[in-house]
């Protein structure tokens, strides 16, 4: 059994057309009226007649967003469809055809433990430039900050395994940003299988989209940069801890040894700040599933390599760039290493 989940907010005849073709197939339809209001009651009454005993219409009293509509449908399927290996999610605006939905269902049956994405082609002449630019920018940013490579970050046609559905109920995001979080949740847990689908863009003047290019894009990019922002915060706070501990130890140890107290203070401060940095990156930034003994050994190796690279590059910079202040050279070198370290920790350590 493979239920097809279709969230709908203020749908038009395209929704009716899609359902009319789907009911001819052996599928169970879970449609969600996401608070469309009285004006659209007639459409959803027609939907109930079309679906009949081949599905159900769930309803939100107010508009709560696509993410919440998907979660409502997931919860219903998990509680009422014990034989479902997963679900297919599709949009109500006519962008997904019956054949494309069937292709995603077949792929999910072949890969029951993977997230299936119906990916569109963005190189056609009929594709709006805003869609091309938006998808290209988003996938590049996603790859940079998460290491995740996909061809279509915004597709609503997906095959979602049952176990992943259960986990997604607890994932943040009530509106369009939920689908971005869904992709990020696969990292380290689920493979992604891409299935090419037909690319359909409606040029009719009355075609509505409920995606707000500014507000919803802002939410999506906020999600994408969350991990890097957390990484930056942890790095800055580690530096503050290192300086504070070093200063405190210098006061305490100075009376104990006038010669080696800076060395001892430096070593102890660095051990404390590095331990803090590792634990915060492991639990707060990357939320790693890697065994701590493995990730810790890699982290220590990276720390020594990074320290050596910094020393060598700063020394070379001072020799080669005459007249430039050493602090400026060190700042440039350590900034480059900061970004490189993020990529290494993301992809190889955590």
Buried (B, 14 or more C-beta within 10 A) or exposed (E): EBBBBBBBBBBBEBBBEBBBEBBEBEBBBBBBBBBBEEEBEEBBEBBEEBBEEBBBBBEBEEBBBBBBBBBBBBBBBBEEBEEBBBBBBBBBBBBBBBEBBBBBBBBBEEBBBBBBBBBBEBEEEEBEEEBEEBBEEBBEBBEBBBEBEBBBBBBBBBBBBBBBBEBBEEBEBBBBBBBBBBBBBBBEEBEBBBBEBEBBEEEEEEEEEBBEEEEBBEBBBEBBBBBBEBBBEBBEBBEEBBEEBBEEBBEEBEEEEEEEBBEBBBEBBBEBBBEBBBEBBBEEBBEBEBEEEEBBEBBEEBBEEBEEBBEEBBEEBBEEEEEEEEEEBBEBBBEEBEEEBBEBBBEEBB
